[in-house]
Amino acid sequence: MTQQQSFWQFITEQHEKLTTQIIQHLGLTFLSLLLAIMVGIPLGILISRKKKLSSPVLGTAGILQTIPSIALLGFMIPVFGIGPKPAIAALLIYALLPIIRNTYTGIMGVDPAVIEAAKAMGMNRKQLLFKVKLPLAMPVIIAGIRTAAVINVGVATLASFVAAGGLGEFIFGGISLNNTNMILAGAIPAALLAIFLDQVIAMIQKSGYRFFQKLKYILPVIFMILGIGYLLTFVSPRTIKAGFTPEFMGRQDGDIGLRSVYGLNVNPLVVNDAIMYKAAYEKELDLISGYSTDGRIKAYDLYVLNDDKKIFPPYYAAPIIRTKTMKKFPELENTLNLLAGKFNDSIMTDLNYRADHLHQNPEKIAKDFLIRNNLYKSPRKGNAGTVRIGSKIFGEQYILAEMYTLLIEGYTDYKVETKTGLGGTKICFDALMNDAIDFYPEYTGTGLLVLLKPTSETVSDVSKSPATTYEYVNAEFEKQYGIQWLKPLGFNNAYALMMRRKQAEALHIKSISDLAHYFDGN
């Protein structure tokens, strides 16, 4: 078993990546904040002059801020693709409301007697704005900027979903792997950045307008330097641009294995798997991590590279369930095993294609499959106890969870409660261990490398065949955790590296070793 790494050991080992992520996070925050100031303050001035526009403008900015941040990033992808652009656009939108509102409130709060006195002195409209209104409103305006900065530091952690970098890479990688050190390595710097920015802007706010006048040329330069530094972290001389999921980045059968076994360091972007395949198809990424039975391989004509050094063991799917749960629900084992051997790789790929590309409902896909295989039965009453089914957060798991739901409801008197989309492997496994769910579909290779973590010699020995891997993980799970693997479903959903077929053919890349040789020569 691998000895658990301390937080400071993790920081020491990952200090270069952490530094890059902090620069990216600051760059995202300052670039979006600078743009928000350039848009928000003029808008606030405009609505203070044309008061009829104040309600529509503030209302629109308010509505935009109520959109969930992850959804807003999703809306930006069709317009800007992936990378910095959608993240900066989303953060700009989130920063607008406090800046517009405080600019408007600050100007409207200037004492009318002061304005009248300025007019009596012969000031024109421009002089009135820049010599009276804005100086008096500046503390309120800076308070809005202060609020926007803190909001953006927090929301910027989501930028990693669209391959825009930042501290969210560690946070979401840690969530996927249930790695506390990784989560803290992202969360603590993000919190410290928010506190630091809040205090610096508070100091500027208290220092008065004259101090701000001295900084008004310096601050934009600082913002621009950080923004340029952020953009430079994405510049790479390599012609192949890679993107891996957060979980793949932290797994031995992932980026770690690619580096140690193949000597392959592709300097990948971290990207959510929901957008990764399409990004490869649209040439925003050239190399991605994925699953060998994913339906989008077929949809986007991607080529799976041969794992010639075998860092990806067999990943045969089977439900895992605690022994005491099977005693509690005695009919459950035979019911779940009705799916054993009913799949092969092409069948599962086709089902995933229907879910991932044709966007069919997982329940319909599951029901159609059971009907074709003469397994479907109408639901019974469901009054003999509740079985809780868990799943990870990708299409194949949703389909399998729906199949098990229909089988349990049709063949037993148990009621079913689904808890789907639980995230990565460790989250599902911990939910099983903590009695939050009763079973979920797992993969033998994942159980071997992520949950058991045996020595490299053991991995090499037990990975020689799917049957050997299954027998080993089943025996070890029973011994260590009191968990059994039921009969395998029949398909192997291995991790894989993939490229666009035409690009792979043009570069003569057929295997991961070919890819490593290509990188060595460029």
Sequence and secondary structure as in RCSB ss.txt:
>XXXX:A:sequence
MTQQQSFWQFITEQHEKLTTQIIQHLGLTFLSLLLAIMVGIPLGILISRKKKLSSPVLGTAGILQTIPSIALLGF
MIPVFGIGPKPAIAALLIYALLPIIRNTYTGIMGVDPAVIEAAKAMGMNRKQLLFKVKLPLAMPVIIAGIRTAAV
INVGVATLASFVAAGGLGEFIFGGISLNNTNMILAGAIPAALLAIFLDQVIAMIQKSGYRFFQKLKYILPVIFMI
LGIGYLLTFVSPRTIKAGFTPEFMGRQDGDIGLRSVYGLNVNPLVVNDAIMYKAAYEKELDLISGYSTDGRIKAY
DLYVLNDDKKIFPPYYAAPIIRTKTMKKFPELENTLNLLAGKFNDSIMTDLNYRADHLHQNPEKIAKDFLIRNNL
YKSPRKGNAGTVRIGSKIFGEQYILAEMYTLLIEGYTDYKVETKTGLGGTKICFDALMNDAIDFYPEYTGTGLLV
LLKPTSETVSDVSKSPATTYEYVNAEFEKQYGIQWLKPLGFNNAYALMMRRKQAEALHIKSISDLAHYFDGN
>XXXX:A:secstr
      HHHHHHHTHHHHHHHHHHHHHHHHHHHHHHHHHHHHHHHHHHHSGGGHHHHHHHHHHHHHS HHHHHHH
HHHHH SSHHHHHHHHHHHHHHHHHHHHHHHHHTS HHHHHHHHHTT  HHHHIIIIIHHHHHHHHHHHHHHHHH
HHHHHGGGGGGBT  STHHHHHHHHHHT HHHHHHHHHHHHHHHHHHHHHHHHHHHH HHHHHHHTTHHHHHHHH
HHHHHHHTT  S S  EEE HHHHT TTTHHHHHHHS      EEB HHHHHHHHHTTS SEEEEETT HHHHHT
TEEE B TT  S   BEEEEEEHHHHHHSTTHHHHHGGGTT   HHHHHHHHHHHHTS   HHHHHHHHHHHTT 
        S EEEEE  SSHHHHHHHHHHHHHHHHHSS EEEEE    SHHHHHHHHHTTS SEEEEEHHHIIII
II   HHHHHHHTSSHHHHHHHHHHHHHHHHSEEE    S B  EEEEEEHHHHHHTT  BHHHHHHHHHT 
